[in-house]
Amino acid sequence: MNVAILAGGYGTRIRDVDETLPKPMIPIGGIPILWHIMKYYAQWGHDQFVICLGYKGNIIKDFFLNYEAHTRDCTVTLGKTHGIEYHSDHAEAHWRVTLADTGLTAMTGARIKRVEKYLCRESNFLLTYGDAVGDVNLDELITFHEHHGRILTITGVRPPGRFGELACDNDGEVLEFNEKPQVTGGLISGGYFVCRREVFQYLDNRDEVVFEKGPMDSLVADRQVMVFRHSGFWQPWDTSRDYQVLNSLWDRADAAWKIW
């Protein structure tokens, strides 16, 4: 199944980490977060990618255009047109990556619409953002989507808490302290969508079309949206604090999304 990845936003809230790179290219464990997301999908058998480019998209293009040279041992014979000999392999040899310029100022709905021609050949496609990781069971997600028959499936998650939680009695005595508990309220979208190709009927090419607003409202009104509940690990990538959290998690051998 094809995987569309939204990777064209400005990422203004994480510019303090590295303002020279688009957010999906900021590294976790020395490797761009975009690669980690793609690697996770590939481990479930989904290695046909369509990346929706925008802000500093040339950096993402350069990464993949030069991927072989950066990831394999090689010998270069100067003066020859095809004078590169590779001596090693990598596990991503069968990935197919379509790099699509979807506009500098386009919002998410417009970006998805503009890659329709790469995604409409199959009944369903996967969709996610270039800035969140989780250990979502993609087989179960796809099975859930195929069984309910609606146009869109959203993976619902409870985001990790950002502050410690105190439980105390009326006199002020602390009875319990939970360090950064998981939010216990309603679910939020964690990305990891599955879409039927009919979703394109709810989108158009105008830059201002935001997938999560007008089109989503219309899909909900038409009773075409279902939620797949994910209770495992999920971590957004929105601020410099998130960057620090993900890097510290990556240093652990049991990083939840590190299934390769």
Secondary structure, DSSP 8 states (H G I E B T S, - for coil): -EEEEEE-S--GGGTTT-TTS-GGGSEETTEEHHHHHHHHHHHTT--EEEEEE-TTHHHHHHHHHTHHHHHS-EEE-TT-TT-EEE----TTTT-EEEEEE--SS--HHHHHHHTHHHHTTSSEEEEEETTEEE---HHHHHHHHHHH--SEEEEEE--B-SS-EEEE-TT--EEEEESS-B--S--EE-S-EEEEGGGGGG--S-TT--TTTHHHHHHHHTT-EEEEE--S-EEE--SHHHHHHHHHHHTSTT-TT---
